[in-house]
Amino acid sequence: MSLPVKSSARISIAAVVATKPGCRSRLIYRIRRHRGREGERKGFGEAGYAALFDAAHQQLGGPMVVVWDNLNTHASAMMKALIATRPWLTVFHLPAYAPELNPVEGVWAHMKKSPADLAMRTADQLTAVVKNRLKRMQYRPGLISGFTTRTGLDFRPP
């Protein structure tokens, strides 16, 4: 997800909703600030997503299955190569135009509930508001489980 601010800066957020039978649901995220420099990537690249997965793997302490959309960065040859170097990581892509199947979309919708707090801020202010909202969600595992439940998908192992 990407949020513009007053200047040419931009805030990008990548998140993982982690669920495991018998354990509380978790939200793990990273924020990237784009400063508007020429040639600077506006959002997360393959290396940024790989770093998020590495951090999540370390926090969760086990193999991961990632279900995500078909954003070009998610499906690139470089991303496939990065995934192949992580034997603990399995990735499934959602069908096109199926955001209702992605639990992270619930995170974004919940975070944006009060758009007045997100509008017309400096990059530093926006980063602080976003971090605060995501941190509050992290302490509500029932809310995070609700995002997963709302998809209607069965995330239990076979």
Secondary structure, DSSP 8 states (H G I E B T S, - for coil): -EEE-SSS-EEEEEEEEE--TTS--EEEEEEEEE---TT--SS--HHHHHHHHHHHHHHHTS-EEEEE---TTTTSHHHHHHHHT-TTEEEEE--TT-GGG-HHHHHHHHHTSSHHHHSS--HHHHHHHHHHHHHHHHT-HHHHHHHHHHTT---S--
